[in-house]
Amino acid sequence: MKILVVGAGATGGYFGARLQQAGHEVTFLVRTGRAQQLADEGLVIKGYQGTFSIRPKTLTADELNDASWSLIILAVKHPHLAQVIKEIRPAVSENTYILPILNGIDHIAALQHHYGDRVLGGLCQIYATLNAKSEIEQLTPLHRVSFGALSPQQQAAVTTLAQQLEGVNFTLNVSADIASEMWEKYLFLSTLGAATCLARADTQRILSTSYGAQYIENLYTEVLSILSAVGYRQRPKVVNQLLTTLLDNKTPLVSSLYRDVMAGNVSESRAIIGALVERAETHQLAVPVLRACWVQLQCVSA
């Protein structure tokens, strides 16, 4: 399959490299500096069970004039989304589907405004980072992509894409309810991001303190109340399991938001936490802990 991966950071680089490894025709849409770096050094993946490298094909936005892509995977941070929506226009045809694997939920409406039913629902789950050499390090065995139809008209295309993507070296899940899965990832990651950013610690350290568990539970309840008010239909078994994971004191969890904030990098704090606080205000919901986190993030985030 001919695939355009937008972004070659920890997420886009990892899954794009795995797709190329599986024999797909993959091209990365990147900035000029990243294109030169990849041309000079290649793309190195330090996978959890072994290291491999590829020589990636790259394009920059001004070179993008081919609309024969079967799939465009968006793996950028929210601050870059508006620009990317414009940049990919020459690549989108009536035979192209767009699979965003961003955090949050608001990007779906933004993409659908421009590309309508070409936009699928999707998410990824991976703990990976770029090291000082710009190599991608996979930090845990988890490497999963879920995608699915957002309308009945997309179902046949989703089935076809799933068949074409068989054999990739990561977990690929075709979801019958991708919208719920996206809400639930948002619930988990926004709670995790808010809890760790405000406390400046991982969940294991938080849970070792007095009232640490109550602190995480309060944040979780606040976020869940917001998402339920704006459209998420709770699946109790999943909701309970996500909270159990957050309260597991055997595993120190942090989010990509926490890593970006602590490193002083551009973060998704406005798209993830700020957007939640705004929704809470609209629906007159009391979210004092989440609001405190948003105040702090506005003071320290890039």
KOLVO-784387 format. One record per residue (C-alpha): residue number from 1; residue in three letters; x, y, z. Coordinates in Angstrom, 2 decimals, m for minus. Example, Ala and Ser with C-alpha at 12.3 -4.5 7.8 and 13.67 -1.06 7.14 Angstrom:
2
SITE   num   residu        c1        c2        c3
SITE     1      Ala     12.30     m4.50      7.80
SITE     2      Ser     13.67     m1.06      7.14
This chain:
302
SITE   num   residu        c1        c2        c3
SITE     1      Met      0.00      0.00      0.00
SITE     2      Lys      1.15      3.55     m0.72
SITE     3      Ile      1.19      5.41      2.59
SITE     4      Leu      2.09      8.99      3.52
SITE     5      Val      3.07      9.43      7.17
SITE     6      Val      2.90     13.04      8.32
SITE     7      Gly      5.54     13.45     10.98
SITE     8      Ala      8.64     11.38     11.76
SITE     9      Gly      8.87     11.90     15.49
SITE    10      Ala      8.61      9.14     18.07
SITE    11      Thr      5.10      8.11     17.01
SITE    12      Gly      5.05      8.70     13.26
SITE    13      Gly      8.61      7.52     12.87
SITE    14      Tyr      7.99      4.32     14.78
SITE    15      Phe      4.79      3.21     13.06
SITE    16      Gly      5.97      4.43      9.65
SITE    17      Ala      9.17      2.42      9.99
SITE    18      Arg      7.19     m0.65     11.00
SITE    19      Leu      4.95     m0.23      7.95
SITE    20      Gln      7.98      0.07      5.66
SITE    21      Gln      9.51     m2.96      7.37
SITE    22      Ala      6.33     m4.89      6.45
SITE    23      Gly      6.77     m4.03      2.77
SITE    24      His      4.51     m1.02      2.31
SITE    25      Glu      5.54      1.97      0.20
SITE    26      Val      5.98      4.59      2.91
SITE    27      Thr      6.93      8.25      2.54
SITE    28      Phe      7.33     10.69      5.43
SITE    29      Leu      6.13     14.29      5.13
SITE    30      Val      8.56     16.28      7.26
SITE    31      Arg     10.19     19.67      7.67
SITE    32      Thr     13.35     20.46      5.69
SITE    33      Gly     15.73     20.01      8.63
SITE    34      Arg     14.28     16.62      9.56
SITE    35      Ala     14.40     15.51      5.91
SITE    36      Gln     18.12     16.29      5.76
SITE    37      Gln     18.77     14.53      9.04
SITE    38      Leu     16.96     11.41      7.88
SITE    39      Ala     18.84     11.48      4.57
SITE    40      Asp     22.17     11.68      6.42
SITE    41      Glu     21.51      9.27      9.28
SITE    42      Gly     18.49      7.14      8.38
SITE    43      Leu     15.76      6.33     10.87
SITE    44      Val     16.86      4.14     13.78
SITE    45      Ile     14.28      2.31     15.85
SITE    46      Lys     15.44      0.92     19.18
SITE    47      Gly     12.52     m1.44     19.60
SITE    48      Tyr     11.71     m3.11     22.87
SITE    49      Gln     12.88     m6.44     21.43
SITE    50      Gly     15.59     m5.28     19.06
SITE    51      Thr     17.02     m2.45     16.99
SITE    52      Phe     16.56     m1.89     13.28
SITE    53      Ser     16.96      1.00     10.86
SITE    54      Ile     15.49      2.12      7.55
SITE    55      Arg     16.42      4.58      4.84
SITE    56      Pro     13.18      6.54      4.69
SITE    57      Lys     11.80      8.34      1.68
SITE    58      Thr     10.81     11.89      2.60
SITE    59      Leu      8.96     14.84      1.13
SITE    60      Thr      8.57     18.40      2.32
SITE    61      Ala      5.31     20.31      1.94
SITE    62      Asp      6.44     22.22     m1.17
SITE    63      Glu      7.31     18.90     m2.86
SITE    64      Leu      3.92     17.29     m2.24
SITE    65      Asn      2.06     17.02     m5.56
SITE    66      Asp      1.04     13.36     m5.70
SITE    67      Ala     m2.57     12.39     m4.90
SITE    68      Ser     m2.19      8.62     m5.35
SITE    69      Trp     m1.89      7.77     m1.65
SITE    70      Ser     m4.19      5.08     m0.28
SITE    71      Leu     m3.66      6.19      3.30
SITE    72      Ile     m2.37      9.32      5.03
SITE    73      Ile     m1.42      8.81      8.67
SITE    74      Leu     m1.28     12.00     10.73
SITE    75      Ala      1.18     11.76     13.63
SITE    76      Val      1.80     15.38     14.60
SITE    77      Lys      1.15     17.38     17.74
SITE    78      His     m1.96     19.54     18.00
SITE    79      Pro     m0.10     22.88     17.66
SITE    80      His      0.87     21.83     14.12
SITE    81      Leu     m2.53     20.49     13.04
SITE    82      Ala     m3.92     23.62     11.35
SITE    83      Gln     m0.83     23.92      9.15
SITE    84      Val     m0.83     20.21      8.31
SITE    85      Ile     m4.51     20.31      7.29
SITE    86      Lys     m3.54     22.80      4.58
SITE    87      Glu     m0.30     21.10      3.59
SITE    88      Ile     m1.81     17.69      2.83
SITE    89      Arg     m4.46     19.08      0.45
SITE    90      Pro     m2.51     18.14     m2.74
SITE    91      Ala     m2.19     14.56     m1.47
SITE    92      Val     m5.88     13.86     m0.86
SITE    93      Ser     m7.99     12.30     m3.62
SITE    94      Glu    m11.33     10.51     m3.63
SITE    95      Asn     m9.40      7.28     m3.07
SITE    96      Thr     m7.40      8.54     m0.08
SITE    97      Tyr     m8.29      7.97      3.57
SITE    98      Ile     m6.86     10.00      6.41
SITE    99      Leu     m6.04      8.25      9.67
SITE   100      Pro     m5.20     10.65     12.52
SITE   101      Ile     m3.51      9.13     15.56
SITE   102      Leu     m3.36     12.35     17.58
SITE   103      Asn     m4.31     12.65     21.23
SITE   104      Gly     m7.67     14.14     22.10
SITE   105      Ile    m10.84     14.41     20.03
SITE   106      Asp    m11.18     17.92     18.57
SITE   107      His     m8.94     17.19     15.59
SITE   108      Ile    m11.62     14.94     14.09
SITE   109      Ala    m14.09     17.80     13.56
SITE   110      Ala    m11.31     20.04     12.24
SITE   111      Leu    m10.26     17.43      9.70
SITE   112      Gln    m13.82     16.55      8.70
SITE   113      His    m14.50     20.22      8.01
SITE   114      His    m11.92     20.06      5.22
SITE   115      Tyr    m11.95     16.41      4.17
SITE   116      Gly    m15.36     15.06      5.19
SITE   117      Asp    m15.80     11.30      4.94
SITE   118      Arg    m12.15     10.73      4.01
SITE   119      Val    m11.36     11.00      7.74
SITE   120      Leu    m11.33      7.78      9.77
SITE   121      Gly    m11.30      7.43     13.53
SITE   122      Gly     m8.03      6.29     15.02
SITE   123      Leu     m5.63      6.25     17.93
SITE   124      Cys     m2.30      4.78     18.89
SITE   125      Gln     m0.86      3.50     22.14
SITE   126      Ile      2.90      3.52     22.50
SITE   127      Tyr      5.51      4.72     24.98
SITE   128      Ala      8.34      5.98     22.81
SITE   129      Thr     10.66      8.96     22.68
SITE   130      Leu     13.38     10.55     20.57
SITE   131      Asn     16.76     10.29     22.28
SITE   132      Ala     19.66     12.73     21.99
SITE   133      Lys     20.71     11.14     18.68
SITE   134      Ser     17.17     11.46     17.28
SITE   135      Glu     16.78      7.69     17.44
SITE   136      Ile     13.35      6.40     18.39
SITE   137      Glu     13.35      4.41     21.62
SITE   138      Gln     10.38      2.18     22.39
SITE   139      Leu     10.13      2.19     26.19
SITE   140      Thr      7.61     m0.64     26.73
SITE   141      Pro      6.30     m3.53     24.59
SITE   142      Leu      3.05     m1.65     23.89
SITE   143      His      2.71     m0.63     20.22
SITE   144      Arg     m0.90     m0.58     19.09
SITE   145      Val     m2.95      1.24     16.47
SITE   146      Ser     m6.74      1.12     16.46
SITE   147      Phe     m8.87      2.50     13.67
SITE   148      Gly    m12.44      2.29     12.51
SITE   149      Ala    m15.32      3.84     10.65
SITE   150      Leu    m16.91      7.07     11.85
SITE   151      Ser    m19.86      6.54      9.49
SITE   152      Pro    m21.49      3.46      7.92
SITE   153      Gln    m20.27      4.59      4.49
SITE   154      Gln    m16.67      4.03      5.60
SITE   155      Gln    m17.06      0.44      6.74
SITE   156      Ala    m16.12     m1.22      3.44
SITE   157      Ala    m13.00      0.94      3.17
SITE   158      Val    m11.99      0.10      6.73
SITE   159      Thr    m12.33     m3.61      6.00
SITE   160      Thr    m10.19     m3.26      2.87
SITE   161      Leu     m7.50     m1.26      4.66
SITE   162      Ala     m7.39     m3.84      7.46
SITE   163      Gln     m6.82     m6.62      4.96
SITE   164      Gln     m4.06     m4.69      3.21
SITE   165      Leu     m2.31     m3.94      6.51
SITE   166      Glu     m2.22     m7.53      7.75
SITE   167      Gly      1.22     m8.70      8.80
SITE   168      Val      2.56     m5.47     10.29
SITE   169      Asn      4.90     m5.81     13.26
SITE   170      Phe      2.67     m4.00     15.74
SITE   171      Thr     m0.77     m4.65     17.16
SITE   172      Leu     m3.42     m3.54     14.68
SITE   173      Asn     m7.01     m3.39     15.88
SITE   174      Val    m10.07     m2.71     13.74
SITE   175      Ser    m12.57     m1.23     16.16
SITE   176      Ala    m16.34     m1.57     15.92
SITE   177      Asp    m16.67      1.52     18.15
SITE   178      Ile    m13.65      3.69     17.49
SITE   179      Ala    m15.42      6.83     18.75
SITE   180      Ser    m15.76      5.35     22.24
SITE   181      Glu    m12.15      4.20     22.19
SITE   182      Met    m11.00      7.70     21.31
SITE   183      Trp    m13.04      9.24     24.14
SITE   184      Glu    m11.59      6.67     26.55
SITE   185      Lys     m8.02      7.34     25.52
SITE   186      Tyr     m8.72     11.05     26.04
SITE   187      Leu    m10.13     10.27     29.49
SITE   188      Phe     m7.07      8.27     30.47
SITE   189      Leu     m4.36     10.49     29.01
SITE   190      Ser     m5.86     13.80     30.13
SITE   191      Thr     m6.21     12.52     33.69
SITE   192      Leu     m2.69     11.12     33.62
SITE   193      Gly     m1.28     14.28     32.08
SITE   194      Ala     m3.05     16.59     34.51
SITE   195      Ala     m2.17     14.50     37.56
SITE   196      Thr      1.52     14.17     36.76
SITE   197      Cys      2.03     17.74     35.49
SITE   198      Leu      0.39     19.32     38.52
SITE   199      Ala      2.22     17.06     40.99
SITE   200      Arg      5.48     17.05     39.00
SITE   201      Ala      5.78     13.32     39.61
SITE   202      Asp      4.83      9.96     38.14
SITE   203      Thr      1.78      8.07     39.39
SITE   204      Gln      3.78      5.73     41.59
SITE   205      Arg      5.26      8.67     43.49
SITE   206      Ile      1.86     10.37     43.71
SITE   207      Leu      0.24      7.23     45.08
SITE   208      Ser      2.92      6.96     47.76
SITE   209      Thr      1.76     10.26     49.31
SITE   210      Ser     m1.10     11.01     51.65
SITE   211      Tyr     m4.27     11.54     49.60
SITE   212      Gly     m2.47     10.68     46.35
SITE   213      Ala     m5.10      8.15     45.30
SITE   214      Gln     m7.91     10.57     46.15
SITE   215      Tyr     m6.16     13.27     44.12
SITE   216      Ile     m6.07     11.05     41.00
SITE   217      Glu     m9.65      9.87     41.57
SITE   218      Asn    m10.88     13.47     41.86
SITE   219      Leu     m9.19     14.43     38.61
SITE   220      Tyr    m10.58     11.35     36.89
SITE   221      Thr    m14.09     12.18     38.05
SITE   222      Glu    m13.76     15.77     36.85
SITE   223      Val    m12.55     14.73     33.39
SITE   224      Leu    m15.21     12.01     33.10
SITE   225      Ser    m17.96     14.49     33.96
SITE   226      Ile    m16.79     16.82     31.17
SITE   227      Leu    m16.52     14.12     28.52
SITE   228      Ser    m19.91     12.71     29.46
SITE   229      Ala    m21.45     16.18     29.14
SITE   230      Val    m20.10     16.63     25.61
SITE   231      Gly    m20.97     13.28     24.09
SITE   232      Tyr    m19.13     10.31     25.60
SITE   233      Arg    m21.46      7.44     26.44
SITE   234      Gln    m19.82      5.71     29.36
SITE   235      Arg    m18.88      2.06     29.11
SITE   236      Pro    m18.69      1.21     32.85
SITE   237      Lys    m16.34     m1.77     32.50
SITE   238      Val    m13.81      0.28     30.53
SITE   239      Val    m14.16      3.34     32.76
SITE   240      Asn    m13.50      1.27     35.87
SITE   241      Gln    m10.53     m0.50     34.31
SITE   242      Leu     m8.89      2.76     33.27
SITE   243      Leu     m9.15      4.09     36.82
SITE   244      Thr     m7.73      0.85     38.19
SITE   245      Thr     m4.72      1.25     35.88
SITE   246      Leu     m4.15      4.83     37.04
SITE   247      Leu     m4.28      3.71     40.68
SITE   248      Asp     m1.84      0.80     40.25
SITE   249      Asn      1.06      1.73     42.52
SITE   250      Lys      3.32     m0.94     41.02
SITE   251      Thr      3.79      0.91     37.73
SITE   252      Pro      5.14      4.48     37.46
SITE   253      Leu      3.11      6.13     34.70
SITE   254      Val      3.68      9.48     32.99
SITE   255      Ser      2.18     10.94     29.82
SITE   256      Ser      3.73     12.51     26.72
SITE   257      Leu      2.33     15.82     27.97
SITE   258      Tyr      4.32     15.46     31.20
SITE   259      Arg      7.51     14.57     29.30
SITE   260      Asp      7.12     17.58     26.99
SITE   261      Val      6.39     20.00     29.83
SITE   262      Met      9.30     18.78     31.93
SITE   263      Ala     11.64     19.04     28.93
SITE   264      Gly     10.43     22.52     28.01
SITE   265      Asn      9.18     21.34     24.60
SITE   266      Val      6.13     22.52     22.71
SITE   267      Ser      3.25     20.67     24.34
SITE   268      Glu     m0.38     19.80     23.71
SITE   269      Ser     m1.52     21.34     26.98
SITE   270      Arg     m3.99     23.75     25.38
SITE   271      Ala     m5.56     21.11     23.14
SITE   272      Ile     m5.77     18.51     25.90
SITE   273      Ile     m6.22     20.28     29.26
SITE   274      Gly     m7.25     23.78     28.19
SITE   275      Ala     m9.99     22.41     25.95
SITE   276      Leu    m11.40     20.39     28.84
SITE   277      Val    m11.53     23.40     31.15
SITE   278      Glu    m13.29     25.42     28.45
SITE   279      Arg    m15.89     22.70     28.05
SITE   280      Ala    m16.39     22.57     31.82
SITE   281      Glu    m17.08     26.31     31.84
SITE   282      Thr    m19.60     25.95     29.00
SITE   283      His    m21.48     23.24     30.90
SITE   284      Gln    m21.05     24.93     34.30
SITE   285      Leu    m19.16     22.00     35.78
SITE   286      Ala    m16.98     22.41     38.86
SITE   287      Val    m13.47     21.15     38.07
SITE   288      Pro    m11.17     22.81     40.63
SITE   289      Val     m8.26     20.38     40.38
SITE   290      Leu     m8.24     20.39     36.60
SITE   291      Arg     m8.47     24.20     36.58
SITE   292      Ala     m5.47     24.40     38.94
SITE   293      Cys     m3.51     22.22     36.55
SITE   294      Trp     m4.43     24.44     33.61
SITE   295      Val     m3.28     27.55     35.48
SITE   296      Gln      0.06     25.90     36.13
SITE   297      Leu      0.45     24.70     32.55
SITE   298      Gln     m0.20     28.19     31.19
SITE   299      Cys      2.62     29.45     33.39
SITE   300      Val      5.21     26.85     32.44
SITE   301      Ser      4.35     25.37     29.06
SITE   302      Ala      6.10     26.30     25.84
